[in-house]
Structures are given as structure tokens and as C-alpha cells.
Amino acid sequence: QVQVVESGGGSVQAGGSLTLSCVVSGYTYNFNYVGWFRQAPGKERERVAGIVGDGRIIYADSVKGRFTISRDNAKKTTYLQMNNLKPEDTAMYYCAANLGIGRTYWGQGIQVTVSS
């Protein structure tokens, strides 16, 4: 059974940093995509950053230069290092992993709150 578990959220002041972790367990083969999404109240969910199975990394324009996504394959853990956080980064952050056609798994989400 595939499980996606996020950790590391919290509250910081603007300009601060947080690191989110996402552990995907219960699968054997390589993933197609693993990434972070976020959803603020009243807004649609948006992609923040992701790693494609071939190693390509994708960032939303709004976080380029501030956020860094990385992965430790041995630990099956994906990290999102968030620096210079802004109040507009406040949202529920979700980790998602695509393991094949029709096989996308989501975590329960973790809150990130940035105060001005």
C-alpha cells in the first residue's frame, strides 16, 4: 500500500526558512513524478516544484530562486527547502507522487504560515 507522508511545516516570519519532507513508501519501481503543490484559502491548488523520473526539476515562477526541491532515493524522501518565505507562500502544502498511469498518490497536507 502506497503512503505519502509530509512533515516539517509550521509558522515563520517573512524572510524565514522551512524545510518540508515527503516520504513515499510502499512502492517498488521508480516514480514518474514526485512534487509539492499548495493551496491557499479560496484559491486553486498549484504546483510549487517537482522532480520528473528522468531527473528534470520544475519550479513555479513564484518560487524560483527561493525554493529548492531535492530527493534522497535511498530514503525515498523528497525535500522542499523554502527560503526567504513571503506571506503569500502561506498555504496547505501537499506532496504527490505519480507511480504510473492512474496511480497518483497524495499526502494529507501540511500547513505553512508566513507572517509579515
C-alpha positions in Angstrom: 0.0 0.0 0.0 1.5 3.3 -1.1 1.6 6.0 1.6 2.6 9.7 1.3 3.6 11.4 4.5 4.6 15.1 4.8 6.3 16.7 7.7 8.2 19.9 8.5 5.5 22.6 8.2 4.9 25.4 10.7 4.8 29.1 11.2 7.6 31.5 10.4 8.1 35.2 9.9 8.6 36.7 6.5 12.2 36.1 5.3 12.5 32.9 7.3 13.0 29.3 6.1 11.3 26.0 6.4 12.1 22.5 5.0 9.3 20.1 4.1 9.9 16.4 3.8 7.8 13.9 2.0 8.2 10.1 2.4 6.6 7.9 -0.2 6.6 4.3 0.8 5.0 1.0 -0.3 6.2 1.0 -3.9 9.0 -0.9 -5.6 9.7 0.7 -9.0 10.8 4.2 -10.0 8.3 7.0 -9.8 7.2 9.1 -12.8 6.9 12.3 -10.8 7.1 13.5 -7.3 6.4 17.0 -6.3 4.9 19.6 -4.0 1.7 21.5 -4.5 0.0 24.1 -2.4 -3.5 25.5 -1.9 -4.3 28.8 -0.2 -7.8 29.5 1.1 -10.1 30.5 -1.7 -7.5 29.6 -4.4 -6.9 26.6 -6.6 -4.2 24.1 -5.9 -1.0 25.0 -7.7 2.2 23.1 -8.4 5.2 24.5 -6.5 8.1 22.2 -7.5 8.6 18.7 -8.8 11.1 16.1 -9.9 10.4 14.1 -13.0 11.6 10.5 -13.2 14.3 11.4 -15.6 15.7 13.9 -13.1 14.3 17.1 -14.5 13.3 19.6 -11.9 10.4 22.0 -12.4 9.6 25.1 -10.3 6.7 27.6 -10.3 7.8 31.0 -11.3 6.7 32.4 -8.0 9.2 30.3 -6.1 12.2 30.2 -8.4 15.4 31.2 -6.6 13.8 30.8 -3.2 12.7 27.1 -3.1 14.8 24.1 -3.8 13.4 20.6 -4.3 15.7 17.6 -3.8 15.4 13.9 -3.3 17.2 11.1 -1.3 16.4 8.0 -3.3 17.7 5.7 -0.6 15.3 7.2 2.0 12.5 7.6 -0.6 12.2 11.1 0.7 11.7 14.3 -1.2 12.6 17.7 0.4 11.4 21.2 -0.3 13.8 23.8 1.2 12.0 27.1 1.3 14.0 30.2 1.9 13.0 33.9 2.0 9.4 33.0 2.7 6.7 35.5 2.0 3.2 35.9 3.4 1.9 34.8 0.0 3.5 31.5 0.5 1.0 30.7 3.2 -0.9 27.7 2.2 -1.5 24.0 2.8 1.3 22.1 1.1 0.7 18.7 -0.4 3.2 16.1 -1.6 2.1 14.0 -4.6 3.7 11.0 -6.3 2.8 9.6 -9.7 3.8 6.0 -10.0 2.2 5.2 -13.3 -1.0 5.7 -15.3 -3.8 6.4 -12.9 -1.6 6.0 -9.9 -1.2 9.3 -8.3 -1.0 9.4 -4.5 -1.4 12.5 -2.3 -0.4 13.2 1.2 -2.8 14.7 3.7 -1.1 18.1 3.6 0.8 20.2 5.9 0.3 23.9 6.9 2.8 26.6 6.2 2.1 30.0 7.6 4.2 33.0 7.0 3.6 36.2 8.9 4.6 39.7 7.9 
